Amino acid sequence: MTARQAAARAAFARLARHPALRGARPVLAGTFPLGLDVATSDLDVICEVNDLALLELERATDAELRRIPLSLRSEPPQAPDPL
């Protein structure tokens, strides 16, 4: 593991413990978990949020969360495929 990958994992671990993400099941995605270390890599974190209004309120009042770019994608729950 490179120093950048170790720093990325530490940053993710700190973010994943943030109270606003409690219950959101954050997952690190993108190049870092694949073991790729390129100069343009960033951290992609995927979370499940059931109360978007609460997350937006938390983000509005928390300087650390405001520094993180946020991209929202909403998908309705899907029924499992029948066997």
Residue pairs with C-beta under 8 A, 6 or more apart in sequence:
1 9
2 37
4 37
4 41
5 32
5 35
5 37
8 28
8 32
8 41
8 43
9 28
9 32
11 43
12 26
12 28
12 43
12 45
15 21
15 26
15 45
15 68
16 26
16 45
18 64
18 65
19 58
20 55
20 58
20 59
20 62
20 65
21 47
23 50
24 47
24 48
24 49
24 55
25 47
25 48
26 45
26 46
26 47
27 45
27 46
27 47
28 43
28 44
28 45
29 44
29 45
29 46
30 41
30 42
30 43
30 44
31 37
31 38
31 41
32 41
32 43
49 55
52 72
52 74
58 65
59 65
59 66
59 70
60 66
